[in-house]
């Protein structure tokens, strides 16, 4: 066997190093055209029962009976929220403890608010495109994903924000241990476009390709997730009473709770990288299917040298500026093409400003990632405070549906299709599956005819009612 002279070993290794340095790096997949507001968010049909296989709670309105609830399926919600209107119509009773109503304090986009808590219910789910959704004779077969017995939150009053009135939300308790499949293609099927189709499946449900019930499809790319438990930021009264069912929420990035609780491992889940003006930073973003728009915190924006102009934050017309980090006391430069949006939810509503990042990079387990160019984000802090320790946590950001499905610019009516055929949230394995389209994303004009129909969707709400 021949032996290499030490100098030749060095030469060989050096040559190998040159070859490796010349090898093309794995590049992210650029996606351009995502607009500020998604056309739709996932939703499902819901029936409430007192027993697992009992009759559904039914409302009688003007002589017509119905038990169907059309609710948003929200990974950003830790619990299940019934509107006052729904709970009143269906006769959902409120839980008591020691003769007092049980209340639950939760945190949302504009502060905290108190909710009533329901008695224990069984929450039965049917896909968004299910048929025969108000037939008592078939409801056991149609609403075949059953969760419970669990308690829900109940809004104590009708919202002052019209688009939040009658809003029902089912969050992570109905996704725990399940796989959620979202089909955004119906949003783009002009002229027969529809709302996106959403399904909840048991793990390992085979893919059938049947549009009515496709099963779990394969996806081309996978995003690793971590989970954060926000139960510590809520309060149940009276003390010791049973509160509503809560479950952890998914993040693209490390568990953010670890930053204030050293007993928790943060993990090494890769976060989202945002870049603007030649500066970049990374954060852990809440994966929020209930958000039509995405956002970053003021701190993350500050790391990109972006801030609110003096005396504009909190006004009806907030403005963002780019400032010089070497001279932060000097006036900044107004950021071009920025936009404003009123976000409503728990605690009221607030108007905030947004701008287009140069890029927003979502890492994938395939080592390439999706690089969203000219990515629109709002700048706003979702702040949580532990009532016992006063520890405060501000979320780095929210990754909303506008990056995953067809989206629109409400100022210019520029409309773009989404980049993915399927969106699959695998809760047990902590993976977000995204199936990239193999064809090019159409130019804006392709979907301009959808503008009239889309306006119906866009008026529903700007950002879901809560962040965690």
N, C-alpha and C positions, 0 to 999 in steps of 0.2 A: 504494500500500500504506500503510495507516494505521500511524502510529508511536505507541507508548505513551510517555506522559510518565514520566520517571524515578520520580516519586512514585507513579504508578499501577503501575509495575513492582514497586516495593516492596510496595504494597498487595496486588497479585496474588500475589506470592510469599508474603507473610505469610498470606494467605487459604488458599493451597495448603498451607502448613505446618500451619494449624489443621485443615484437612480430613484431612491425613495423621495428625495426632495423634489425631483422632477415629476413624480407621479401625480396625477390630478387628484385634488382633495375631493371628498364627497361633498357635493354642493346641495344647499337647500333648494327646495322647489319654490320658485317665485309665483305668488298668486297676487294679481293686481285687479282692482276693481271693486273690492268689498266696500259697500256704502255704510252709512251711519246707523241705519235702522233695518232690522230684519223684517221680512214680509210676515213672518209668522213665528210662533213658538209652539213646541209640542203640547198637545192636549190629549186627554182621554175622556171616556165616558165613565161615570161613577154612579153606583147605586149604594145606598146605605141600608144596613139591616141590623136588627137587634140580635139576631142569631146567625150562625154561619150560612145556613141554607133556608132562612126564613123569608117571609114576604118583605119586599123593599119598603122603606118609608115612602109614603106617597102623598103628594100635594093635590088638592082639588081647587083649581082656579077657574072661575066662571064656568063651572060644570064640566071641566075637562081635567082628567086625572093624569098625572105624570110623576115619575120617580127619577127620571134621568137628570144627572148633573153633568154639564160639560165643564171640566176643570183643566187648568194649566198643569202640566207635569213639570215640576220645577226642582232641578238638582240644587238650586241655591236656597231652597226652603228646608229647614230642619224638621218641620212638622207638617201637619195637615190643617188648612184654614178654611172654614166655612164662613161665607158671608152671613150677615144678619138676615138678609132676605131669604136665603136658602134654608137656614136653620129654622126660621119662623114658619115658612111654608111647609116644611117636612115635619115639624113638631119635634125637633131634636131637643132633648131635655138637657139642662145644665147641671153639672156636678156640684155637690155641696159637701162640706166637711164641718162637723160641729155646728150645723145649722146655718153656716155662712156659705155663700157662693164661692166656689174656687175661682181664683183669677190667676192669670199668667202674664207676666211682663216680658215682652219680646223687643228686640232691637231691629230697626229698619233704616231706610235710606235717609230719613229726616229726623231721627230720634227714636224714642221708645214709646210703646203704647200698651195698654192693658187689654186682655182678652178674657172672655169667659172660657170655661173648659166643659166639653160635653161629657155626658155619661158614656160608658164604654160602648163602642159600635164595631160592626164589621164593615169594612170598606171594600166593596167589590168593584173591580175595574174591567172595562171592555175597551177594545181598541178605538181610536178616534174615528175610524171609518166603519165601525160596526153598524149593522142594520138591525131592525126590529128591537130598537133600544128602549122602547116603552111598552113592551108586551110582558105582562106578569107571567104568562104561561111559558115563556122561553128565557126569562131573565137569569135563571141558574146557569144555563148553557152560554148565554151571551156574555154575562159578567162573571167570567170563570177564574179570574185572579182575585183571591179573597185574602184580606189581611185583618187581623184582629185576634182578640178584642182589643181595641185601642181607643184612646181619647183624642179628640180633635180640639183645635182652637176654634173659637166662635167670635166673630167681630161683634162687639157690643152695640154698635150703632151703624147706621147707613153712612158710607163714606161721603165726605163733602166734595170729593173729586169724582166727577161723573163717570170717567172711564174705569174707576175702581169699584163702582157700585155693582153689587151682585157677583163680585169676583170670587171664585172658588179656586183653591190651590191644593194640589196633592204633592207633597215633597218626598224627601228621602225615605220615610218609613214604608212606602209602597214600592220602593226600588231596592231595598236591602235584600241581598241574595238573589236578585233577578238580573235579567239583561233587557235593556231598553233599546228598541230598534226604531229609528226615525228615518222615514222616507221623504226627503224634501222634493223629489221630482215632480209631484203633482202641482207644486207652486209654479212650475215652468211649463206646464202642458197646455199652452195656449192653442185653441180657444177654450179648451175644456179644463182649465186650471182649477185647482181645488186647494184646500188647506193641506198642509203636510200630514202624512199618515204616521201614527205613532202606536207602537205595540209594546207590551210587557210580556216577556217570556221567561219560562224556567230555563236555567242553564242547559246547554247541549241540545236545545230544540233544533232539529235539522232545518236547513234552508229548503224551501219548496219552490220559491219563485212565484208563487201565487200572490197577486197583488192584494187580494183580500186578507191574506194571512201568510206573509212570506217566510216566516221563521227567521232564524238568525243568519244573515248573509256574511260571507267572507269580506274582509276589508283590506285595502292595500297598505295602510299605514296605521300605526298604533302609538298612542300617547300614554306614557306612564302617569298614573295619578297617585296622590297621597290623600289622606282624609284628615279633617279637623273636626273635633267635637266642640260645639259652641254652647253646650248645656250650662256651663259655668256662668254665662252671661245673661241668664234668664232667672226670673224669680217666680215662685209659686206661693200664693197666699190662700188660706192660712198655712203657716209653717208646718211641714210634714204631710200636707195633703198631696194626693196623687195628681200630677200635672198631665199635660198632653204628651202623646208619644213623640219622641225626638230621635233623630238619627244623625250620624256624621255627614259632612258635606265634602265633595271632591275638589281637589286643587291640582292645578298644573304647577308643580313646584313642591318644596318641602312643606310639612305640616306647620302652618304659621303659629299655632298655639305654643309650639316649643320655644318661641322667642320670649315668652313670658312665663313659661313653666319648665324649669330645667329638668324636671323628672320625666319629661316626654322626649323621646328621640325625634329630631326633626326629619331624619332620613335624608337620602341623597337624590330624591326625585328631581330631575332637571326642571328649572323654571322657564318662564317666558322672557325672552330678551327683547327690549324695546330700544329703538335708536332714533335720534333726531339731531340734525345739525352737526354730525360727526361725533356725537357722544352716545354711548350706549350703557344700559344697566339691565339687571335681571331682577325679576320678582316672582312671587308665588301668587298665581291668579286663581280665584274661585271659578270653577267651571259652572256656569250658570245658564241652564236652558230656559230659565224664566226671564232672562234679560234680553230685550230687543237691541240694546246698545251695550258697548263695552266701555270700560273706564280704567283709569289709573289714579293712584293716590296723589295728593299734592307733593308728598315726599319723593315719589318716583319721578314726578314731573320736574321737581327741583333738581334732581340728579341729572336731568337733561337740560338744565338751565332755563326751564319754563316755569312761570309763575303767573298769578293773577295780578293785573295792574292795580295799583293802589286805589282803594275805595270803590272797586267794582265788584269784588266778591260778595255774594249775598244780595246783590241788587237784581233788578229785572233784566239787566243787560251786562252781564259779567264779561270781562275781556282778558285774554291771555297775552303775555309778552315774553320774548326771549331776552334774557339779561346776560350781562358780562360777568362771569364768576370772579374775575379779577377786580371788578368795580361794582359790587352788587348794589351799592347805594345810588348809582346812576340810573336814570330812566331806561327802561328796556325798549325793545323794538316790537311793535304790534305784530303778532303772528298772522300771516295771510291765510285766507280761506278757513278761518275758524268759524265755529257754529255754536248755537246755544240750544239747550233743551230743558224742558221742565220735567223733572223726574218726581213721581209721586209714590207714596207708600206709607208705611207705618210712621206716624208722627207728622204727616202732612206732605208738603211738596216744596221743592226748591229749584230755582233756575241755575244751571251750571253751564260752563263753556267747554268746548272741545276743540281739538285740532287733529291734523293728520300727521301721525308719526311717519318718519321715513320708512321704517320697517318694524314689524312685530313678528318675531321668530318663535314658532311653536316647535319644540323638539319632538322627535319621534324615535321609537325604538329601532327603526331602520337606519338610524344615524344620518338621516338627511334633514328632515324637518320641513315645515311649511313656513315660508317667509312671505308674510302679507305686506305688500308694498303700499305706501300711502294709506296706512291703516288708521281709520278714524276712532278716536277715543275721547271720552269726557274726562275732565279732571275733577275728582270729587273723593272725599274721604268717607269710607264706611268705618265708623268708629264703634268699638265695643268696649264696655267697661264691666269688670267683674264687681258685682255689688258687695262682695265680702272683702276682697283684698284691694279694691280700687285699681287693680292692674288694668291698663288700657292697651288695646290692640287696634291698629289701623291696617286694614287689608291693603296689600300692594295693588291689587287690581281685580277686575272682573272680565272674564272671557265670555262674551255673550254670543247670541245666535247670529248676529250680523256677519260673523266670520265663517259661519257654517252653512247658511242657506241663502236664497235669493234676498237681496237687500236693496234699499233705495235711499237716495238723498232727498230729504223732504223739502230742501230749499230749491234744488234745481230739477227734481224729478228724474235725475239720472238713475237708471235701474239696471242692475246686474244680476245675472244668474249666479247661483252658488257653484262652488268648485267640487262638490262631493255628491256621489250617487247615494251613499248610505252614511248614516251616523249611528254608531253603536256604542252605548254606554254599558260596559260590563262591570257591574258593581262588585261582584265577589272577587274578581281578579284585579280590580283597580286599573282598568284600561279603557281609554276612549278610542274606538276604532273609527277611522275615516277612510272611505273608499273614494280615491281621487278619480275624477272623470278622465277618460283617456283622450277625449276630444278637447279642442280649445274652448275656453269660456267665451260665449258670444259677446259681441260688442253691445254697448248700451242700447242702440237702436232696435235690436232684436226683441227687446222686451218693453218697448215704449208703449205698446198697445195694452200692456197689463196695468198701466198707471191708474186707470179708472177703478178696476177691481181692487188694486193694491191699496187704494186710499181707504177702503173699508177696513182692511187689516191694520193699517198704520194708525188709525184713530182709536184702536182698542186700548193701547197704553204705550208709553215710551219705555219705561223700565219697570219690571215687576215690583211688587209691593215690599219686598224685603231682600236683604243681601245674604242672610245666613239662616 
